[in-house]
Amino acid sequence: MARGDLTGTQGHRWWHQGLQRLQSGLFAAAVAVDPGLPGLPLEPREEIGRTLVRHFLTRWEENGELTALMRVGATDPAAADRMQSVLREQMIPLARRLGHEPEQAQARAALCVSTVLGLALTRYVLRFPASMALGREEIVDWLGPTVQRYLTAPTP
């Protein structure tokens, strides 16, 4: 097929099929991602926010599949479900281990994940210069207390 032939419906179909193949490949690479939260130490309790932020930074920096999963998760329902499974299977149980009731654990875990994923999106996917310029400990200093509050503060 000549380059000029890729117009109209046929060209759109060809482009869409290529995009689907790319997304499938990215999803396949990312589906086995495990953030490893079940074994994360919860002591000292007053440091759990900083511990979690450090843990997530390490995982994102060592595992390019997480970036792929985030990219695909925005458009692919199966990849989005994989990301949601981390919330269901790891973050909510972690919040429960800290002593929260099921409803509170869900809300607290969702807030933690939204904070970490917001940073991951701007730093590793969209590559905002200001996010990329932050050092690891700066990020821990900024986000650690926020995640700590979500996990341990009294209910507002």
N, C-alpha and C positions, 0 to 999 in steps of 0.2 A: 504494500500500500504506500503510495507516495505521500509525502508530507502534506501536500495541498489537498489530499483526499480526506483528511481528518477534520471535517467540518460537520456542523449540524449534529443530528442524532447519533450518527455512527462515531464521530469523534468524541462526543460526550460519553458514549457507552464505553469506548476504548479507554478513555481517561479514568472513568469510574472503576472499571475492572482492575486497572493497574493500581489505583489507590486502595482498593479492597485487598489485593494481594500483598501490598506493602503493609497495610494494617494487620493482616493475618500473620505475616512474618514477625512483626514487632510484638504482637500479642503472644505468639508462641514462645518467643524469647523471654518474655516477661512473666508468663503465667506461673512459673515456679518460684517467684520471688517470695522470700520469707523474711520479714523484718526481725525475726528472732526475739520477740518481746516476752514470751513465756518465761525465759530464764533470767530476765533482767532483774537485778537486785533492787528491792524496794527500801533498803536501808542505806544510809540514814534517810528517814522519811522526809526531812526538810530539804533534801537534795534531789528528790525524785524528778523534779522538773528539769533541772540541769542535766541529770543523768540521761533522761529521755532525749533531750535535744542533742546532746553529744552522740548518743546512740544513733539517732536518725541521721545526723550529719555523716557519721562514719559509714552507715549503710548507703547513703546516697552517693558518697564520694568513691566508694569501692565497687558499686554495682550499677553499671550503666543501664541494666534492664529496668531499674526503677524509673529512670527518665523515660524510657520507651513505654512503660506501662502507663505513666501519667499522660503522655501524648495520646496514646491510643484510648485510654480510659475516658477521655472527653467525648469520644465519638462512637466507641464500640461498646455495646451493652455487656458483652462477656468480660471485657477488660475492666469496665466500671464495676461489675459484680466482684471481680477479683480484688479490686481496691477496697470495696465495701466489706469483703470478707476479712480483711485485716482489722477493720473496725470491729466487726462482729466477733471474730475469733481471738483477737489478741488485745485490742485496746479496751474494750468493754470488760473483759475478764480482769485486766490489769486494774481498772478503776474499781471493780468489785473487790479485788484483793486488798485495796486500800480502805475497804469497809463501807462502801456506798451501796445504797439500795439499787435495785435494777433500773428504775427510771432515772435516778440521778447518775448512775454509772454510764448509761447511754448518752445522756446530755454532756457529761463531763468528758467522756472519751471523744465525742464528736467535736467538741470545742478544741481539744488537744490536736486532733487530726487536722482540723481546718487550719490551725496555726502552722503546723509543720508543713502541710501541703502548700499553703500559701507561700512560704519561704521557698520550698522546693520548686514551685512553679516559676517564681521570679528569678531564682538563682540558677537552676539547672536546665529549665526548659526555655523560658523566654530570655534568659540571660541579661536581666536588667543590670546595667553597670553598677548601680548603687548596691544592689544585693550581692553581686559578685565581688565587690570591693571589700565587703565585710570579712574580717578574720573569723576563724572558728570560735575563739573565746568571746569575741564581740557578739556573735550570734547567740552563744550560750548565755551571755550576760543579759541580752535583750529578751530572748524568748523563754529562757529557763524560768524566771519568776512568773511569767504569764501561764505557762504550762503547769507550774507548781500550784498557782492559785486555782486553776481549773480542777486540779486533782484533789486538793486538800482543803481549800477554804470552805467556810460555812456556806450553805446555800443562800443565795441573795434573796 
